């Protein structure tokens, strides 16, 4: 279900939808999306398949650079 319709409004897939589809938690989805370690290869493949199936795209509006990515003044 890549896009759900609710009251004639097109809804996009969320990280929760991906987690449910892949059978994992949202933390695992987050680690896969951010290319972090500690995800088994089989789990990573399941999450990536769910991301493709649902056409999930992280919303950049809700992300912010982590302290390690910020430049020190």
BAMI-143039 format. One record per residue (C-alpha): residue number from 1; residue in one letter; x, y negated, z negated. Coordinates in nm, 4 decimals, always signed. Each point is the difference from the previous one (the first is absolute). Example, Ala and Ser with C-alpha at 12.3 -4.5 7.8 and 13.67 -1.06 7.14 Angstrom:
2
<1,'a',<+1.2300,+0.4500,-0.7800>> <2,'s',<+0.1370,-0.3440,+0.0660>> 
# end
This chain:
73
<1,'x',<+0.0000,+0.0000,+0.0000>> <2,'x',<+0.2303,-0.2736,+0.1183>> <3,'x',<-0.2562,-0.2748,-0.0277>> <4,'x',<-0.3119,+0.0122,-0.2150>> <5,'x',<-0.3058,-0.2120,+0.0609>> <6,'x',<-0.1799,-0.1445,-0.2963>> <7,'x',<-0.2821,-0.2455,+0.0561>> <8,'x',<+0.1258,-0.0691,+0.3543>> <9,'x',<+0.3462,-0.0945,-0.1259>> <10,'x',<+0.2966,+0.1924,+0.1366>> <11,'x',<+0.2183,+0.1301,-0.2834>> <12,'x',<+0.3602,+0.1087,+0.0365>> <13,'x',<+0.1689,+0.2890,-0.1776>> <14,'x',<+0.1567,-0.0698,-0.3381>> <15,'x',<+0.2884,+0.1615,-0.1843>> <16,'x',<-0.2642,+0.1854,-0.2023>> <17,'x',<-0.1492,+0.1469,+0.3190>> <18,'x',<+0.3436,+0.1203,+0.1117>> <19,'x',<+0.0686,+0.1553,-0.3408>> <20,'x',<-0.3341,+0.1804,+0.0037>> <21,'x',<+0.0533,+0.1276,+0.3551>> <22,'x',<+0.3527,+0.1244,-0.0783>> <23,'x',<-0.0912,+0.1400,-0.3407>> <24,'x',<+0.2544,-0.2112,-0.1873>> <25,'x',<+0.0011,-0.3003,-0.2315>> <26,'x',<+0.0243,-0.3610,+0.1112>> <27,'x',<+0.3513,-0.0198,-0.1462>> <28,'x',<+0.1131,+0.2708,+0.2387>> <29,'x',<-0.1562,-0.1834,+0.2935>> <30,'x',<+0.1771,-0.3165,-0.1126>> <31,'x',<+0.3362,+0.1803,-0.0165>> <32,'x',<-0.0488,+0.1369,+0.3520>> <33,'x',<-0.1103,-0.3368,+0.1435>> <34,'x',<+0.2982,-0.1737,-0.1619>> <35,'x',<+0.2403,+0.2778,+0.1024>> <36,'x',<+0.0991,+0.0737,-0.3594>> <37,'x',<+0.1611,+0.3241,-0.1179>> <38,'x',<-0.1559,+0.2688,-0.2226>> <39,'x',<-0.2569,+0.1234,+0.2517>> <40,'x',<+0.0215,+0.3589,+0.1204>> <41,'x',<+0.0287,+0.0290,+0.3788>> <42,'x',<-0.3272,+0.1940,+0.0295>> <43,'x',<-0.1847,-0.2589,-0.2067>> <44,'x',<+0.1516,-0.2825,+0.2026>> <45,'x',<-0.1227,+0.1672,+0.3206>> <46,'x',<-0.3536,+0.0396,-0.1426>> <47,'x',<-0.0113,-0.3661,-0.0995>> <48,'x',<+0.1327,-0.1145,+0.3370>> <49,'x',<-0.2589,+0.2176,+0.1764>> <50,'x',<-0.2769,-0.1566,-0.2132>> <51,'x',<+0.1343,-0.3482,+0.0772>> <52,'x',<-0.0138,+0.0762,+0.3730>> <53,'x',<-0.3433,+0.1611,-0.0201>> <54,'x',<-0.1528,-0.2917,-0.1930>> <55,'x',<+0.1952,-0.2692,+0.1896>> <56,'x',<+0.1139,-0.1388,-0.3357>> <57,'x',<+0.2011,-0.3210,+0.0040>> <58,'x',<+0.1146,-0.1598,-0.3258>> <59,'x',<-0.1331,-0.3508,-0.0511>> <60,'x',<+0.2999,-0.2322,-0.0146>> <61,'x',<-0.2086,-0.2549,-0.1870>> <62,'x',<+0.0080,+0.2234,-0.3078>> <63,'x',<+0.3716,+0.0681,+0.0078>> <64,'x',<+0.2758,-0.2100,-0.1392>> <65,'x',<+0.3742,+0.0365,+0.0130>> <66,'x',<+0.1444,+0.1932,-0.2900>> <67,'x',<+0.2595,-0.1699,-0.2209>> <68,'x',<+0.2787,+0.1952,+0.1722>> <69,'x',<-0.1154,-0.1367,+0.3382>> <70,'x',<-0.0158,-0.3609,-0.1137>> <71,'x',<+0.3014,-0.2157,+0.0601>> <72,'x',<+0.1648,-0.1414,-0.3116>> <73,'x',<+0.0220,-0.3767,-0.0169>> 
# end
